[in-house]
């Protein structure tokens, strides 16, 4: 019984493409943008779509050429990252590319509160783990 069930799941996975790393939505967006979906992450596809919608050829080229992958750490500054930071009026060395794109998107949607949260470093706060109780702890 288990063998038949496993064989059915494997067959279903193979025929439906569940095992593929790329989602159907991601492939649809890539098709809409007329790019090879295998070359881009979902975030990159969305950034390309936003740049095209906004008529920002520089940002579009930045993602299409994968320049965004060369400088994504805080402190690394590429030309594209510097440009986005300049548009936002912030220091590009203080933020990752993802943070800058997030702020830009939030401001475009008039979501100043979330943009300020990202700029304040709120997304970088580490949450201290809570110690798991063990038997006998906490009772006297």
Backbone torsions as a table, in degrees:
resi	resn	phi	psi	omega
1	UNK	NA	-48.6	-179.9
2	UNK	-63.1	-38.7	-179.3
3	UNK	-63.7	-41.7	178.7
4	UNK	-64.9	-40.0	179.5
5	UNK	-65.7	-44.7	178.9
6	UNK	-63.2	-42.5	178.6
7	UNK	-62.7	-38.8	178.9
8	UNK	-66.0	-41.6	178.8
9	UNK	-65.1	-43.3	178.6
10	UNK	-62.0	-43.2	179.5
11	UNK	-64.9	-42.3	179.5
12	UNK	-64.2	-42.2	179.1
13	UNK	-62.0	-43.4	-178.6
14	UNK	-66.5	-38.0	-176.1
15	UNK	-82.9	-26.7	-177.4
16	UNK	-96.0	-10.3	178.3
17	UNK	78.8	19.0	179.9
18	UNK	-60.8	-29.2	-176.4
19	UNK	-77.0	-9.9	-178.0
20	UNK	-69.9	147.0	-177.6
21	UNK	-76.5	-17.9	-175.7
22	UNK	-103.0	132.1	-179.6
23	UNK	-78.1	162.2	178.4
24	UNK	-64.3	-38.1	178.9
25	UNK	-63.7	-41.1	178.6
26	UNK	-64.2	-41.3	179.6
27	UNK	-67.5	-38.0	177.4
28	UNK	-62.2	-43.5	179.4
29	UNK	-64.9	-41.4	177.4
30	UNK	-61.0	-42.6	177.9
31	UNK	-62.9	-41.9	178.8
32	UNK	-61.3	-39.5	-179.2
33	UNK	-83.6	-7.3	-178.9
34	UNK	59.4	48.9	175.5
35	UNK	-129.6	164.5	177.6
36	UNK	-78.6	110.7	-176.9
37	UNK	-59.9	-27.0	-179.0
38	UNK	-69.9	-18.3	-177.6
39	UNK	-87.9	-12.0	-171.6
40	UNK	-129.7	147.5	173.3
41	UNK	-81.0	168.6	176.7
42	UNK	-59.9	-42.1	179.9
43	UNK	-62.3	-40.3	178.8
44	UNK	-66.3	-41.2	178.4
45	UNK	-62.3	-40.6	178.7
46	UNK	-66.2	-40.0	179.0
47	UNK	-64.5	-38.9	177.4
48	UNK	-64.5	-44.2	179.1
49	UNK	-61.4	-44.9	178.9
50	UNK	-62.1	-43.9	-179.6
51	UNK	-62.3	-41.7	178.6
52	UNK	-66.1	-41.7	179.4
53	UNK	-62.0	-38.5	-178.4
54	UNK	-83.8	-5.9	-177.9
55	UNK	71.0	26.0	-177.5
56	UNK	-97.4	89.4	-177.0
57	UNK	-64.2	-32.8	-179.7
58	UNK	-64.4	-46.2	178.4
59	UNK	-66.4	-38.6	178.9
60	UNK	-60.5	-47.7	179.4
61	UNK	-64.1	-36.8	179.5
62	UNK	-56.5	-43.0	-179.4
63	UNK	-83.4	-36.9	-179.7
64	UNK	-63.3	-33.6	-179.5
65	UNK	-90.1	2.2	179.6
66	UNK	64.0	21.9	176.7
67	UNK	-61.9	-29.5	179.9
68	UNK	-60.4	-23.2	-177.9
69	UNK	-80.5	-12.2	-176.4
70	UNK	-87.7	-18.2	-178.7
71	UNK	-147.6	91.3	179.4
72	UNK	-124.3	2.6	179.3
73	UNK	-93.9	152.6	175.5
74	UNK	-58.7	132.4	179.6
75	UNK	100.7	-32.5	176.4
76	UNK	-77.9	130.3	-177.0
77	UNK	-127.7	114.4	173.2
78	UNK	-98.0	171.2	-179.6
79	UNK	-61.3	-43.7	-179.4
80	UNK	-65.8	-42.3	178.9
81	UNK	-64.2	-40.5	178.3
82	UNK	-63.3	-37.5	-179.6
83	UNK	-67.4	-44.7	179.1
84	UNK	-62.5	-43.0	179.2
85	UNK	-63.0	-40.0	178.6
86	UNK	-63.1	-39.6	177.8
87	UNK	-63.9	-31.6	-179.7
88	UNK	-89.0	-13.5	-179.4
89	UNK	75.1	33.7	179.9
90	UNK	-126.1	166.1	178.2
91	UNK	-79.7	119.3	-177.0
92	UNK	-64.9	-24.0	-179.2
93	UNK	-73.3	-14.9	-177.8
94	UNK	-89.5	-10.0	-172.8
95	UNK	-134.4	153.3	172.4
96	UNK	-79.9	165.2	177.1
97	UNK	-61.5	-41.0	-180.0
98	UNK	-60.1	-40.8	178.6
99	UNK	-64.5	-42.8	180.0
100	UNK	-64.5	-41.8	178.0
101	UNK	-65.3	-39.8	178.2
102	UNK	-61.3	-47.0	179.6
103	UNK	-62.6	-45.1	179.7
104	UNK	-59.2	-45.3	179.3
105	UNK	-63.7	-43.6	178.6
106	UNK	-61.5	-42.8	-179.2
107	UNK	-68.5	-35.1	177.8
108	UNK	-63.3	-29.6	179.8
109	UNK	-95.9	12.3	-178.6
110	UNK	58.1	31.5	177.9
111	UNK	-100.2	73.4	-175.5
112	UNK	-65.5	-34.8	-178.3
113	UNK	-61.5	-47.3	179.4
114	UNK	-70.0	-35.6	176.8
115	UNK	-61.9	-45.5	178.3
116	UNK	-63.2	-36.6	178.7
117	UNK	-61.3	-44.8	179.5
118	UNK	-66.3	-45.2	-178.9
119	UNK	-64.1	-28.1	179.8
120	UNK	-77.3	-8.5	-177.6
121	UNK	87.8	9.7	-178.0
122	UNK	-60.8	-26.5	179.2
123	UNK	-78.0	-9.8	-179.1
124	UNK	-97.4	-7.3	-178.2
125	UNK	-61.5	131.0	177.6
126	UNK	-90.4	139.2	178.9
127	UNK	-97.2	125.0	180.0
128	UNK	-70.5	133.7	178.8
129	UNK	-66.9	146.4	177.2
130	UNK	-91.9	128.4	-179.9
131	UNK	-65.2	132.7	179.1
132	UNK	-76.3	133.3	179.1
133	UNK	-67.8	150.2	175.2
134	UNK	-124.4	164.9	-174.7
135	UNK	-56.3	128.1	177.8
136	UNK	94.1	-9.8	-179.1
137	UNK	-82.3	137.4	172.7
138	UNK	90.2	-7.6	177.9
139	UNK	-116.1	133.6	179.4
140	UNK	-107.8	NA	NA
